Amino acid sequence: MPRRQFPLLHLVPTELRDIVLDFVWNADRLRELDLPTTTVPVSELDWHLNLPFWAVDDVPFQVTPRQIATEPHRFSAQYERMLAADLQFPLDVVVRTDQIAVRALPWDRLDDIAG
């Protein structure tokens, strides 16, 4: 399946350029993949909490998960979304180098989740 470009790519801040995928991907297709699951210390993923993944007032990439957790009343919509996360699924990460992964999606299988 051909990849469709991520429509907000032009808005992705510098600190997310090597992290956010540049195409639209499908969460259901990702969950269907038979990928190994492993555990890693939370401390190895802690740096993600300082990245501005979340939107505020429909403006993308404005707030970090750590800001939301620290100020839940200020970011109530985002906080409610965090609380509603379905923890039955493992975290999914793409291994591009030697990074630790909870569930590793090989780079050559990205087309498997293209939406």
Contacts in CASP RR format, 6 or more apart in sequence:
PFRMAT RR
TARGET T0000
AUTHOR 0000-0000-0000
METHOD contacts of the structure
MODEL  1
MPRRQFPLLHLVPTELRDIVLDFVWNADRLRELDLPTTTVPVSELDWHLN
LPFWAVDDVPFQVTPRQIATEPHRFSAQYERMLAADLQFPLDVVVRTDQI
AVRALPWDRLDDIAG
1 111 0 8 1.000
1 114 0 8 1.000
1 115 0 8 1.000
2 114 0 8 1.000
3 23 0 8 1.000
3 24 0 8 1.000
3 110 0 8 1.000
3 111 0 8 1.000
3 114 0 8 1.000
4 23 0 8 1.000
4 24 0 8 1.000
4 114 0 8 1.000
4 115 0 8 1.000
5 22 0 8 1.000
5 23 0 8 1.000
5 24 0 8 1.000
6 12 0 8 1.000
6 20 0 8 1.000
6 21 0 8 1.000
6 22 0 8 1.000
6 23 0 8 1.000
6 24 0 8 1.000
7 24 0 8 1.000
8 60 0 8 1.000
8 61 0 8 1.000
9 20 0 8 1.000
9 22 0 8 1.000
11 60 0 8 1.000
11 61 0 8 1.000
12 20 0 8 1.000
12 61 0 8 1.000
13 52 0 8 1.000
13 61 0 8 1.000
15 51 0 8 1.000
15 52 0 8 1.000
16 51 0 8 1.000
16 52 0 8 1.000
16 53 0 8 1.000
16 61 0 8 1.000
18 96 0 8 1.000
19 51 0 8 1.000
21 94 0 8 1.000
21 110 0 8 1.000
23 110 0 8 1.000
23 114 0 8 1.000
24 114 0 8 1.000
24 115 0 8 1.000
25 110 0 8 1.000
25 113 0 8 1.000
25 114 0 8 1.000
25 115 0 8 1.000
26 113 0 8 1.000
26 114 0 8 1.000
26 115 0 8 1.000
27 113 0 8 1.000
29 112 0 8 1.000
29 113 0 8 1.000
29 114 0 8 1.000
29 115 0 8 1.000
30 92 0 8 1.000
30 105 0 8 1.000
30 113 0 8 1.000
31 89 0 8 1.000
33 105 0 8 1.000
33 109 0 8 1.000
33 112 0 8 1.000
33 113 0 8 1.000
35 92 0 8 1.000
35 103 0 8 1.000
35 104 0 8 1.000
35 105 0 8 1.000
36 103 0 8 1.000
36 104 0 8 1.000
37 90 0 8 1.000
37 102 0 8 1.000
37 103 0 8 1.000
38 101 0 8 1.000
38 102 0 8 1.000
38 103 0 8 1.000
39 102 0 8 1.000
40 100 0 8 1.000
40 101 0 8 1.000
40 102 0 8 1.000
44 100 0 8 1.000
45 91 0 8 1.000
45 100 0 8 1.000
45 102 0 8 1.000
48 65 0 8 1.000
49 64 0 8 1.000
49 65 0 8 1.000
49 66 0 8 1.000
49 69 0 8 1.000
50 64 0 8 1.000
50 66 0 8 1.000
51 64 0 8 1.000
51 65 0 8 1.000
52 61 0 8 1.000
52 62 0 8 1.000
52 63 0 8 1.000
52 64 0 8 1.000
53 61 0 8 1.000
53 64 0 8 1.000
53 65 0 8 1.000
54 61 0 8 1.000
54 62 0 8 1.000
54 63 0 8 1.000
54 64 0 8 1.000
54 65 0 8 1.000
54 68 0 8 1.000
54 75 0 8 1.000
54 78 0 8 1.000
55 61 0 8 1.000
55 62 0 8 1.000
55 63 0 8 1.000
55 78 0 8 1.000
56 62 0 8 1.000
56 63 0 8 1.000
56 75 0 8 1.000
56 78 0 8 1.000
63 75 0 8 1.000
63 78 0 8 1.000
65 82 0 8 1.000
67 75 0 8 1.000
68 75 0 8 1.000
68 78 0 8 1.000
68 79 0 8 1.000
68 82 0 8 1.000
69 79 0 8 1.000
69 82 0 8 1.000
72 79 0 8 1.000
90 102 0 8 1.000
90 103 0 8 1.000
91 102 0 8 1.000
91 103 0 8 1.000
92 102 0 8 1.000
92 103 0 8 1.000
92 105 0 8 1.000
93 99 0 8 1.000
93 101 0 8 1.000
93 102 0 8 1.000
93 103 0 8 1.000
93 104 0 8 1.000
93 105 0 8 1.000
94 101 0 8 1.000
94 104 0 8 1.000
94 105 0 8 1.000
94 107 0 8 1.000
94 110 0 8 1.000
95 101 0 8 1.000
95 104 0 8 1.000
95 105 0 8 1.000
95 106 0 8 1.000
95 107 0 8 1.000
96 107 0 8 1.000
105 113 0 8 1.000
END
